[in-house]
Amino acid sequence: MNLNALGRTGISVSPLTIGAWQLGGPLFFNGKPDGHPDPGKENIIRMIHELGDLGINAIDTAEQYSAGESERRVGEALKGRRDDWVISTKFGYRVGQNNMRIDDSSPPTILPSLEGSLKRLGTDYIDVYLYHCAPELHDLEEGRAILEQAKADGKIRAYGISTGDFQLLETMTDAGNVEVVQFPTSLLDPASNLWKLAQEHNLGTQLRGVMAQGRLSGKYFANKKPAFRADDNRSNWCADEDYARFAVLAKCLPEGMTMAQAAIRWTLDQPGAHTICMGAKNIADYRAAIAAAEMPPLSAEVCMRLEQVASELK
């Protein structure tokens, strides 16, 4: 796969990024799932190696995911291969005692979180370091100074935030706190204002949620109420969703293209799209995603049909 420049960071990324939230194993807060079933450590390491051989060079994780286990697995998988990969990780959300959620990205927490991630990942630098939760606005200047010093020390290469909050992103961008933004976007919820802001400031873009919690995967078009496992966050977040109603989108697809591939291709066709953080847990889904990334852009006619039907599903 061809690599894309990640905004103005000087970093080049494959159009697909391995999303490692799914790869660390389950996590529960207050008895409710906030992670995913465990695919198995050895399976994950083998899959990451194979995806690297197929041309993917980016992986995204966070200190919160599986209480650090995701970062540890990524670090083990990339041992001896570090220079071939772009690693992004996130700080602010953490797992406290008794699986209590900690939501704190204040300046005093940034360096301890960074050092913890570096240790778990087994590396001396992180390519993209993102706020995972919103900082207090009065902390922006101090936070930027800390992140800039971490860049000067060679511990990170670029920084930014993971958010779907336009007003927050606009404020942080104007304050100089964002070089890369990770935000949710999909055919069902395009987030046009975020795209526009990212382009105006030449921000690196990591796109997540392109399958809309499986609604656009095509896997559940014949199943109104999929039976998600108890340790899958969708068993809580999507319990009342009628997945079968999205099957109408399949009528808009070009011959030979799956719904999941159309969802990927539509996202990559957006101006300013650099890389999609994929939520797949197996090599077959990634191979299909790679095929989508290598397909030509969707035609204007197909895009118009997909967008019209998607708008009617809201």
N, C-alpha and C positions, 0 to 999 in steps of 0.2 A: 504493500500500500504506500501511496505517496504521503509524505508528512506535511503537516500544516504549521505555519508560524503561529504561535500562541500569543496573538496580539503583539504588543511591543516588548515582550519579555526576553526575546532572543532564544526562547526554547521552542523546539520543534516536536510536534506530537502526531501520532497516528490519528486518523479520524475516529477511531474507537479507543476507549480507555476501559480497562478492566475495573469494574466497580466492586470493591472488596467488602462492602457491607454484608453482602450475601454469603461471604466466604469464611467468616470467622466462627459461625455457630450462633445459637439462639441467645437472646438477652431479654429479660423481663423487668419492667418497672411497675411497681404496684400491682403485680400479678398479671399484667397485660403484656403481650409480646411486643418487642421493639426491635426484633431481629428476624432471623430466618433459620430454617432447619439446617443442621450441619451437614455439608456435603462430604466431610471427611478431610482431614489435614493432608494426607498423602495424595488424594485426588486433586486437591486444590493446587498443590505444588506442581504436580505433573501437568495440570491444565495451564498454569501460568507459563511453564517452560514451553509447552507446545504453542501457545498463543504468541510468545515471543518469536518463535521460529516462523510463525505465519505473518509476522510483520507488525504486530501490536507492540508499542514501546511505552505505553503509559498505564499507570495503575493508581487508583484513588482509594484512600482509606480514611480513618479517623481514630483519635484516641478512644472515643466512646465505643466503637463497634466491637461487640462481644467483649467489652471490658478490656480492650487491648489485645485480644487474641488475633484479631484481624491483622493488626500491624505486625505482630510476631510472625504470623504465617507468611505475610508478604516479605518480611525481612529474610526468612529462611529460604523462600523461593528464589530470591534475587541474590543470594550469597554467591559471590564469584561472578555475577552478571550485572552488578550495580550500574556500571558506566553505560550499559545499553538501555537503561530505563529512565523514564521520567516518573518520579514519585510525587504524588500530592497527598497531603494529609491535613487534618483539621483539628482545631482546638476550641475549647469552651464548654462543650457538653462532655461530661465525665460521669463515670459510675462511682458512687460513693458507697459507704457502708450500708449493708442490708439492701443492696441494689437501689439505693436512692439516687435519683437523677440530680446531678449538679449542673447548674446553668450559670457559668461564670467565665467570661473572657476578659476580665479586668486586667490592666497592665501587670500587676504583680504575678498573675497566673501564666503569662505568656511564655517566659523563659523556662519555668519548671515544666510546663506542658511540652515545649519544644525538646528539652533534654530527655524527657520520658519517651517521646516518639522516636527520637534519634536512637535511643538505646534499644527499644523494641524492634525497630526496623533494621538495626545492625548497620547503620550508615553514619557518616559524619556530615551529611548535608541532605536537605530536602529541597526538591525543585520548586514545588508550589505549596505554600503554607497558608491555610485559609481559616478565617473566623468561621466557626460552626454555628455559633449563636451570636445574636446582635450585641455589640458593645454599647455601653452608655456613651452618648454623644460627647459628653464632657471628657471622655477618656481617649478620644480619637487622636489628638496630637501626641499624647504620651505613648499610645499604642504604636503609632507610626514610627516614632523615634526608636522604640525597642525593635521593631521589625527591620527598620533600616540598619540598625547596628548589627542585627543578626545577619543581614545581607553582607555588610562590610566584613564581618567575621567569617564569611563563607559557609554559614550554617543553613541559609536558605537562599534561593535564587530569585523568587518572586513571591508576592503575597496578595491576599484579597479576601473574599468572603463567599460563603455559600448561602444564598438567600433568594427568596422570591418576592421580597418586599421592595418595590420600586422606589419608594420615598427614602428608605434606608440606603439603598444602593446609590441613589443620586447624591445624598448627603455625604456618604463616605467617599464617593468618587471625587466630588468637589473638594473634599478635604485632603485628597491625595493618598487615601488609604487603600486603594484598589488598583491592582494591575491585572488580576484574574478574577472573574466571577463565575461561580457555579450556580446555575439556576434551573428550576423546573420549566420545561416547555414540551408541548406535544401537539399533535394535530387537534386534540380536543381542547387544549388550553394553550394557545400559541405564545402568550406573554409578549405581545408585540412591543410594548413600551420598554421592556428590559432589553430586547434585541436592539432597539433603536439607541438606547443609552450606551450599550456596550460598543456599538459601532462608532458612535460619536466620539468616544474616548479611546478607541482602539484597544479595548480590553480583551485579554484572552478569555475565551468562552469554553467552559465545560458544561455540557448540557445533560441534565438528568431527568428522569421521569418520562422518557419518550414513549414508554409502553403504557403509561397511565395506570400503574398498578395492575398490569395484565389485561386491561380493557382492549388494548390495541395489539396484543400478542397473537390474536386469532385462536389461541388454545382453548378458549372458553366460549366460543361463539355458539356452540350447541348446548351450553350448560348455563341455565339461568342463575343458579346459585352454586358456584364451585365450592367444594369441600376443602378449604385450606386447613392445613395442620394447625394444631393449637399453638405451636411455636413459630408460626408464620405471622408477621404483623398484619397481613391482610385479613386474617381471621377476626381481627378487631376493627381495623380501619374500613374494611370493605364488606362488612357483614350484611349490609342491606342493599348492596348493589346488584342490579339485574345485568349480568354480563352479556346475556344473549341479545340484548337490544342493539349491541354494537355490530352485530353480524351484517347489518345492511351495508356497512362500509366495504365488505368484500366484493360487492357488485361493481365497485369503482376501480378495481385493481387491473393493471395491465396483465396480459397473459404471462404466466410463468413467475409472477411475483407474489409472495405471501404478504399477509397483512403486516406482520412484524417487519418485513423488509421495506414495505411502503412507509411505515412509521419512521424507520431509520432514514430512509432516503429523503423523505419530506424534511426532516430536521436538518440533515446535512446540506440540503439545497438552499437553506436560508442564508442570506448574506451575513457574513461574520461568524458562521459556524466553524468551530475549530475541532472539537472532539466531543463525542457522546460517551458519558459514563454508563456503561451497560450493566444491567442487573442480572445477567444470565449466570447460571450455576453449572452449566455443562458445556462441553466442547462443541456439541452439535449446534446449539443455539448460537455460539460464537462464530462458527463457520458460516452459518446462514447470514449473520450480521456482516461478516467480512465480505461475503458475496454482494450484499446490499451496498456496502461502501464502495465497491468497485463497479457498480452499475452506473450507467449514465443518469443524469438528472431526470426527474419526472417531467413529463410534458406539461405544458401550461393547461391543456385540457384535463389531464388526469388530476392535477393539483386543484383545479377549479371544482371538479366533481367531488373530490375528497373533502375539501374545505366546506363546500356547501352542505354535504350530508353531515359532516361533523358538527357544523353550527346548529343543525336541526336536532342534534342529540343532546345539546346542553340543557 
